[in-house]
Amino acid sequence: MSMPTLPVIDLDVFRANPSSPSALVESKKAAEALIAYGALLVHDSRVSEDDNSTFLDMIEDYFAQPQEILQEDERPELSYQVGVTLENTEKPKCAVHEPCLDVIARLDPAERPLDITAHNPDPKCRFFWRMGEMPPYDTEFPGLNAPNVVPKAAHLRDRWASTMEKWGSSMKNAVEELAEMCAIGLGLPRETFREAGKYGPHLLAPTASDLVKYGSKDTILAGFHTDLNFLTIHGRSRYPGLNIWARNTGKRIAVKFPPTGRYLLVQAGKQLEHLSGGLIKAGFHEVVVNDATIEAIKRRSSEHPDRPLIRISSTFFWHLSSDFDLAPIPSLDELARKTNADEITVGGVIVEDRSLYPPMKVGQQVQNELKHIALMA
Ligand SMILES: [Fe+2]
């Protein structure tokens, strides 16, 4: 089996001297990777594997609690945008969304995701921990800027906020610097994206799948979808299973982190697609139980028989500010027009549609997307 891999972008090179020629080369590489793949790996020597481990351990402990305890942390009245979302709440938009099913139909059958038409909702749980700065102005979208939930259990409550903040900050720093690199790589002022997301309702969003219940081969943990935010960044999971689709070829890529070292995975979301006029497309992805997942389950059960068998993904969703006016940036829009015709396709099919990117507030775009995935009435 051929194993396509993702470009690796070195954040250290950029941080050492953002205006150096080598930083510019690296920045262009980042922009090109997002245009071609909708995803990339970031090397950041500040990211600590110990912090990731501490974080994963705490989230495993959290989701190992009984259902009734977890339910106390649900906030449906806030569209689940803080606190916990339990399994079988979120539907992959694709299962109910015509254009998305079309994308799947047009993929080479060998490259298609697992069939989601009979699958919904997702058997995954999630916790949203807000990491945005409150805007210093009146926001039109206060519901998406609500206070965080801290679990009540004694073994969690004292370490919760500090652990979330520590891991979340390292992901937030990395993704904000990567956003600067992307802006430079696209020929824009360095702060373009970072400023647009200064008051974004960023979310540290660890996702949990119970591998005792959902650990058999070809179980869909998260069905084929794209993310609604600007950029998503993940640390290394203890269990493989994330597949992404390269936007230029429609080929499925099983995400593999280099075996050692400090790496993060970044994916483009819908807000970046919108702002770039489709030059960078939100990356499709799924999480499934495959042979590598099952191998990892066996290894983990024998090495750590006392630990809960829960797959945690240490996801962080970086958003644009809710009140930001979302409209394609003219220079990117022009580039999208020039290149889409022959290069930017999904599974060999051009998916360009100018009407996909009408101007709107970011908060409106988020609400539209949440309705599709059944998190908002
Ligand atoms: Fe996702």
Residues whose N, C-alpha, C, O or C-beta is under 5 A from the ligand:
A	BS01	LIG	D227
